[in-house]
Amino acid sequence: RSLVIELDKDLYGPDNHLVEWHRTNATAETDGFQVRRLGDQNVKCTILMILDHS
């Protein structure tokens, strides 16, 4: 039902390090995600997928 990507706080700061997507009832099904960012530096991130098992 939702996806959260937490980027390195040291590079992106405390207010700009989260990317969030939340599915609503009106959201069409999707096969994948693409996240883009500026820069060419490797970045540590944590990906959280919150699934609906019903």
SEBA-841108 format. One record per residue (C-alpha): residue in three letters; x, y, z. Coordinates in steps of 0.1 Angstrom, whole numbers, plus 2048, in hexadecimal, padded with zeros to 3 digits. Layout:
BEGIN
ALAXYZ;...
% end
This chain:
BEGIN
ARG800800800;SER81D818804;LEU84281C7FD;VAL85B831810;ILE87F837806;GLU896846820;LEU8B5857811;ASP8D4860824;LYS8CC87D83C;ASP8F088983B;LEU8EC891816;TYR8C889B813;GLY8C28AB835;PRO8A78A4850;ASP88A8B283B;ASN8928A5818;HIS89D88081D;LEU87C86D819;VAL86A8637F9;GLU847856800;TRP82C8467EA;HIS80A83C7F8;ARG7F08297E4;THR7CD8357E5;ASN7AD8247D9;ALA7AF8397B9;THR7D382F7B2;ALA7D7817794;GLU7EC7F8799;THR8117FD791;ASP82D7E5787;GLY84A7F9795;PHE8598197A1;GLN874830795;VAL8848487AD;ARG89C86379F;ARG8B287C7B1;LEU8CB8967A8;GLY8F088D7AA;ASP9078707A1;GLN9128677C4;ASN9098457D3;VAL8F08497EF;LYS8E683180B;CYS8C082C80D;THR8A781781F;ILE88880A80C;LEU86880281F;MET84C7F180E;ILE82B7EF821;LEU8167D4811;ASP7F17CD813;HIS7ED7A7818;SER7C77A6817;
% end
